[in-house]
Amino acid sequence: MKEKYNYMRRRRQEINKENLHEFYSLEEETGCWLWNRARNQRGYGLKKFKEKITAAPRIVYELVNGPFARHLVICHKCDNPPCINPGHLFAGTQKENCQDAVAKGRTAHNTGPNSGTAKLTRRNVLEIRSMWAAGYSVISLAKRYDVAVSTIWSIFKGKTWRHVQLNEQIASSVSE
């Protein structure tokens, strides 16, 4: 009986400290080790590791530093998604990763009217705050600006539109 050719089932190469150099190419200008295998849509390397598809930076960080808490994310000092250089990686919480992104100016400024879903403008928010201080009810303000009552409460509690500062409110009332 003729043997079936199993060319599609070639053994996938396992990644470890000894063969790590086979999985990246060096970018001399930055010192980044660029993952040269599969990547996701955002550019992060992917590899099966411990029976699970895992982000390449997580794999490399664990290989070099040992196991780490699952709730931690692996952040890049270089902000280069395909980079797996251990010197460019550090573990942190999601909050720390977001703070790092903000500090480096890598976040979209989707607050207030730039969010794409906002019904209110900065001026509306200032008016709402003034009218509430003057005694208007939350329900009347919600109807007037065609938003939910919870939207008005979120403005007052500082959950939304907190970037619109009180000094702006004072400045706008003085200029009128």
C-alpha positions in Angstrom: 0.0 0.0 0.0 1.3 3.4 -1.0 2.2 5.8 1.9 0.4 9.1 2.1 2.6 12.1 1.8 2.3 14.2 4.9 4.1 17.3 3.7 1.4 19.5 5.3 2.2 18.1 8.8 5.7 19.3 9.3 6.6 19.7 12.9 6.3 23.3 14.1 9.5 24.6 15.7 9.3 25.1 19.4 10.7 28.4 20.8 13.2 28.5 23.6 16.1 30.5 24.8 18.6 28.6 22.7 16.8 29.2 19.4 15.2 32.5 20.0 17.5 34.2 17.5 15.8 32.2 14.7 12.5 34.1 15.4 13.6 37.7 14.8 15.7 40.0 12.7 17.6 42.8 14.2 16.7 46.4 13.4 20.1 48.1 13.9 18.9 51.7 14.3 16.6 50.9 17.2 18.0 47.7 18.6 14.5 46.1 18.2 14.3 42.4 17.6 11.5 42.2 15.0 9.4 39.1 15.1 9.7 37.3 11.7 6.8 34.9 12.0 3.0 35.3 12.2 1.6 38.6 13.4 -1.8 39.8 14.3 -3.5 42.8 12.7 -1.8 45.2 15.2 1.6 43.9 14.4 2.3 41.8 17.5 3.9 38.4 16.9 2.0 35.2 17.6 3.2 31.7 18.4 1.8 28.5 19.9 3.3 28.3 23.3 2.3 25.8 26.0 -0.6 24.6 23.9 -2.1 28.1 23.3 -1.6 30.9 20.8 0.3 33.5 22.7 1.7 37.0 21.9 5.4 36.8 21.1 6.4 39.5 23.7 4.8 37.4 26.5 6.6 34.3 25.3 10.0 36.0 25.2 9.4 37.8 28.5 8.6 34.4 30.2 11.6 32.6 28.6 14.0 35.3 29.8 12.5 36.2 33.2 10.5 33.1 34.2 6.8 32.8 34.8 4.8 35.9 35.7 1.3 36.7 36.9 -1.3 36.2 34.2 -3.0 39.5 35.0 0.1 41.4 33.9 0.6 42.7 30.4 3.9 43.0 28.6 4.7 46.5 27.6 7.2 47.9 25.1 9.7 50.7 26.0 10.2 51.1 22.3 6.5 51.2 21.4 7.2 48.8 18.4 4.6 46.0 18.4 6.7 43.3 16.6 9.7 43.9 18.9 10.7 41.0 21.2 14.0 42.4 22.5 13.9 41.5 26.3 15.6 44.8 27.0 12.6 46.6 25.5 10.0 44.7 27.4 8.6 45.1 30.9 5.7 43.6 32.8 3.0 45.9 34.1 -0.7 46.2 34.8 -3.2 47.2 32.1 -3.5 50.5 33.9 0.2 51.1 33.9 0.3 50.3 30.2 -2.4 52.8 29.5 -0.6 55.4 31.6 2.6 54.7 29.7 0.7 55.2 26.4 -0.7 58.6 27.6 2.7 59.7 28.9 4.2 59.0 25.5 1.4 60.7 23.6 0.3 57.4 21.9 -3.4 57.6 22.6 -6.2 59.0 20.5 -7.8 62.1 21.9 -11.4 60.7 21.8 -12.9 62.8 24.6 -15.8 65.1 24.4 -16.9 66.1 21.0 -14.1 64.1 19.4 -15.5 60.8 20.6 -17.6 60.4 17.5 -20.7 59.5 19.5 -21.0 62.7 21.5 -24.3 64.6 21.2 -23.0 67.5 23.4 -20.4 70.1 22.8 -18.1 71.8 25.3 -20.4 74.8 25.3 -23.4 72.6 26.0 -21.7 71.1 29.0 -20.8 74.5 30.4 -24.5 75.6 29.9 -25.8 72.4 31.6 -23.5 73.0 34.6 -24.6 76.6 34.8 -28.3 75.8 34.4 -28.1 73.0 37.1 -26.4 75.4 39.5 -29.3 77.9 38.8 -31.8 75.2 39.8 -32.9 73.4 36.6 -33.7 69.8 37.2 -31.7 66.9 35.8 -34.8 65.7 33.9 -35.5 69.1 32.3 -31.8 69.4 31.2 -31.8 65.9 29.7 -35.0 66.7 27.7 -33.6 70.1 26.6 -30.4 68.6 25.3 -32.0 65.3 24.1 -29.7 63.1 26.2 -30.4 60.5 28.9 -30.8 61.5 32.5 -27.7 59.3 33.2 -25.7 61.5 30.8 -26.5 64.6 32.8 -25.7 62.9 36.1 -22.4 61.6 34.6 -21.4 65.2 33.8 -22.1 66.3 37.4 -20.3 63.4 39.0 -17.3 64.0 36.8 -17.5 60.6 35.1 -17.7 62.3 31.7 -16.6 65.7 30.3 -14.2 66.1 33.3 -11.7 67.6 30.9 -14.1 70.7 30.7 -12.7 72.5 33.7 -14.5 74.9 36.1 -12.1 77.7 35.1 -13.5 77.4 31.5 -16.9 77.8 32.9 -15.9 81.0 34.8 -14.1 82.3 31.8 -17.0 81.7 29.4 -19.5 83.4 31.8 -17.2 86.5 32.2 -16.7 86.8 28.4 -20.5 86.9 27.7 
